Amino acid sequence: MTGMEVFALCAVVLLLICAMGMALEAYKRSMELREKELELLAVRAAEKAAQYAAGAERLEQRVRVLERIATDRAAQLAETIGQIGDGAAEQNPALVGQIEALREARAN
């Protein structure tokens, strides 16, 4: 091997090392960028999850209110039926058994 060939070989090896270094640096930067993108996605996902949780809580509160309204109305209706039933029992003693059966069903 002549001196020129050795010099060319060393130059090629040196260029390969430099190219590998630059490629490694570019890969590191792309990984850092991807990491930042994933962090942003995680923050967005957490924000959406919080929004969904708040929406679910609002819906649960609404359902509780509606259940309370329905229960209160059912209790008022049962009381009214009971009052009507008491008056009907006084007027027609044959209905007493049916009224007691309705009261038991209402209690259960």
Residue frames as qw, qx, qy, qz and C-alpha x, y, z in Angstrom:
[[0.000, 0.889, 0.458, 0.000, 0.00, 0.00, 0.00],
 [0.412, 0.412, -0.013, 0.813, 1.30, 3.33, -0.93],
 [0.156, -0.220, -0.432, 0.860, 1.19, 6.38, 1.26],
 [0.316, -0.028, -0.226, -0.921, -1.57, 7.89, -0.83],
 [0.575, -0.256, -0.707, -0.323, -3.75, 4.81, -0.41],
 [0.421, -0.305, -0.680, 0.517, -3.25, 4.86, 3.37],
 [0.026, 0.135, 0.162, -0.977, -4.13, 8.54, 3.44],
 [0.456, -0.122, -0.456, -0.754, -7.29, 7.91, 1.38],
 [0.563, -0.292, -0.773, 0.004, -8.28, 5.02, 3.65],
 [0.275, -0.277, -0.536, 0.749, -7.80, 7.17, 6.75],
 [0.195, 0.041, -0.085, -0.976, -9.82, 9.95, 5.16],
 [0.536, -0.222, -0.633, -0.512, -12.67, 7.54, 4.34],
 [0.503, -0.333, -0.736, 0.307, -12.68, 6.15, 7.88],
 [0.130, -0.209, -0.320, 0.915, -12.66, 9.66, 9.31],
 [0.347, -0.064, -0.312, -0.882, -15.55, 10.68, 7.06],
 [0.565, -0.292, -0.740, -0.218, -17.52, 7.60, 8.12],
 [0.379, -0.320, -0.632, 0.595, -16.95, 8.43, 11.78],
 [0.067, 0.136, 0.085, -0.985, -18.11, 12.02, 11.22],
 [0.458, -0.147, -0.531, -0.698, -21.15, 10.84, 9.27],
 [0.533, -0.334, -0.773, 0.082, -22.07, 8.39, 12.03],
 [0.226, -0.258, -0.465, 0.816, -21.70, 11.16, 14.63],
 [0.250, 0.044, -0.134, -0.958, -23.99, 13.46, 12.67],
 [0.540, -0.219, -0.683, -0.441, -26.53, 10.68, 12.14],
 [0.449, -0.320, -0.737, 0.390, -26.47, 9.88, 15.86],
 [0.037, -0.207, -0.271, 0.939, -27.03, 13.56, 16.73],
 [0.405, -0.058, -0.385, -0.827, -29.95, 13.76, 14.30],
 [0.551, -0.274, -0.779, -0.120, -31.44, 10.61, 15.82],
 [0.292, -0.287, -0.610, 0.678, -31.11, 12.06, 19.34],
 [0.163, 0.119, 0.027, -0.979, -32.88, 15.25, 18.25],
 [0.512, -0.148, -0.579, -0.618, -35.69, 13.30, 16.61],
 [0.506, -0.308, -0.783, 0.190, -36.12, 11.25, 19.81],
 [0.127, -0.240, -0.415, 0.868, -36.23, 14.44, 21.92],
 [0.336, 0.015, -0.250, -0.908, -38.85, 15.87, 19.58],
 [0.561, -0.219, -0.733, -0.316, -40.91, 12.67, 19.77],
 [0.374, -0.281, -0.713, 0.523, -40.67, 12.73, 23.58],
 [0.086, 0.176, 0.189, -0.962, -41.98, 16.31, 23.65],
 [0.467, -0.078, -0.501, -0.725, -44.83, 15.35, 21.31],
 [0.540, -0.271, -0.797, 0.007, -45.77, 12.46, 23.59],
 [0.201, -0.250, -0.548, 0.773, -45.70, 14.74, 26.63],
 [0.278, 0.081, -0.089, -0.953, -48.06, 17.16, 24.87],
 [0.555, -0.155, -0.674, -0.463, -50.37, 14.30, 23.93],
 [0.433, -0.272, -0.781, 0.358, -50.37, 13.12, 27.54],
 [0.007, 0.208, 0.330, -0.921, -51.28, 16.60, 28.78],
 [0.431, 0.007, -0.346, -0.833, -54.08, 16.87, 26.23],
 [0.554, -0.198, -0.791, -0.170, -55.38, 13.43, 27.16],
 [0.284, -0.269, -0.681, 0.618, -55.34, 14.37, 30.85],
 [0.189, 0.140, 0.079, -0.969, -57.25, 17.57, 30.10],
 [0.541, -0.073, -0.543, -0.638, -59.87, 15.68, 28.11],
 [0.490, -0.226, -0.827, 0.158, -60.17, 13.07, 30.84],
 [0.091, -0.239, -0.504, 0.825, -60.76, 15.85, 33.37],
 [0.370, 0.072, -0.186, -0.907, -63.40, 17.38, 31.11],
 [0.579, -0.135, -0.721, -0.355, -65.13, 14.02, 30.71],
 [0.370, -0.235, -0.773, 0.458, -64.98, 13.42, 34.45],
 [0.107, 0.189, 0.278, -0.936, -66.52, 16.83, 35.12],
 [0.500, 0.010, -0.419, -0.758, -69.23, 16.13, 32.55],
 [0.539, -0.180, -0.822, -0.041, -69.92, 12.74, 34.11],
 [0.186, -0.228, -0.639, 0.711, -70.17, 14.35, 37.55],
 [0.306, 0.118, 0.001, -0.945, -72.66, 16.92, 36.22],
 [0.583, -0.064, -0.624, -0.516, -74.73, 14.13, 34.67],
 [0.438, -0.197, -0.829, 0.287, -74.67, 12.15, 37.92],
 [0.028, 0.196, 0.430, -0.881, -75.87, 15.23, 39.81],
 [0.460, 0.056, -0.274, -0.843, -78.69, 15.70, 37.32],
 [0.574, -0.127, -0.782, -0.207, -79.71, 12.06, 37.65],
 [0.263, -0.206, -0.743, 0.580, -79.73, 12.38, 41.45],
 [0.233, 0.163, 0.172, -0.943, -81.97, 15.45, 41.21],
 [0.567, 0.019, -0.496, -0.658, -84.31, 13.69, 38.80],
 [0.490, -0.147, -0.853, 0.101, -84.43, 10.61, 41.03],
 [0.075, -0.212, -0.590, 0.776, -85.23, 12.81, 44.02],
 [0.399, 0.121, -0.094, -0.904, -87.98, 14.58, 42.06],
 [0.599, -0.038, -0.684, -0.416, -89.42, 11.28, 40.87],
 [0.396, -0.170, -0.828, 0.358, -89.25, 9.78, 44.36],
 [0.087, 0.178, 0.406, -0.892, -90.82, 12.83, 45.97],
 [0.514, 0.079, -0.276, -0.808, -93.63, 12.84, 43.42],
 [0.571, -0.082, -0.801, -0.160, -94.16, 9.12, 43.87],
 [0.227, -0.190, -0.745, 0.598, -94.35, 9.60, 47.64],
 [0.278, 0.172, 0.167, -0.930, -96.84, 12.46, 47.23],
 [0.576, 0.036, -0.539, -0.613, -98.88, 10.40, 44.80],
 [0.472, -0.129, -0.862, 0.133, -98.87, 7.43, 47.18],
 [0.027, -0.199, -0.577, 0.792, -99.99, 9.69, 50.02],
 [0.436, 0.136, -0.117, -0.882, -102.80, 11.11, 47.89],
 [0.596, -0.030, -0.723, -0.348, -103.89, 7.61, 46.89],
 [0.317, -0.144, -0.825, 0.446, -103.78, 6.62, 50.55],
 [0.185, 0.188, 0.350, -0.899, -105.97, 9.56, 51.49],
 [0.573, 0.095, -0.369, -0.726, -108.41, 8.77, 48.71],
 [0.527, -0.025, -0.849, -0.042, -108.29, 5.13, 49.75],
 [0.079, -0.141, -0.725, 0.669, -109.10, 6.02, 53.36],
 [0.414, 0.199, 0.105, -0.882, -112.13, 8.00, 52.20],
 [0.619, 0.114, -0.592, -0.503, -113.21, 5.19, 49.88],
 [0.354, -0.033, -0.903, 0.243, -112.84, 2.64, 52.68],
 [0.176, 0.178, 0.550, -0.796, -115.14, 4.67, 54.85],
 [0.572, 0.262, -0.101, -0.771, -117.69, 4.78, 52.04],
 [0.883, 0.186, -0.332, -0.276, -117.20, 1.16, 50.88],
 [0.593, -0.578, 0.546, -0.123, -115.81, -1.26, 53.48],
 [0.951, 0.206, 0.222, 0.056, -115.29, -3.95, 50.80],
 [0.553, 0.759, -0.211, 0.271, -112.29, -1.97, 49.45],
 [0.481, -0.798, 0.354, -0.083, -110.35, -2.17, 52.74],
 [0.875, -0.146, 0.401, 0.229, -108.50, -5.39, 51.69],
 [0.666, 0.593, 0.183, 0.413, -107.48, -3.93, 48.34],
 [0.008, -0.943, 0.162, -0.290, -106.27, -0.70, 49.97],
 [0.671, -0.625, 0.396, 0.044, -104.17, -2.65, 52.47],
 [0.864, 0.153, 0.342, 0.337, -102.63, -4.67, 49.61],
 [0.429, 0.802, 0.046, 0.412, -101.72, -1.43, 47.81],
 [0.327, -0.891, 0.264, -0.171, -100.18, -0.02, 51.00],
 [0.826, -0.346, 0.403, 0.186, -98.04, -3.15, 51.41],
 [0.753, 0.445, 0.259, 0.409, -96.92, -2.97, 47.81],
 [0.143, 0.926, -0.064, 0.344, -96.06, 0.70, 48.26],
 [0.564, -0.756, 0.330, -0.031, -94.03, -0.07, 51.40],
 [0.837, -0.103, 0.422, 0.334, -92.00, -2.70, 49.55]]
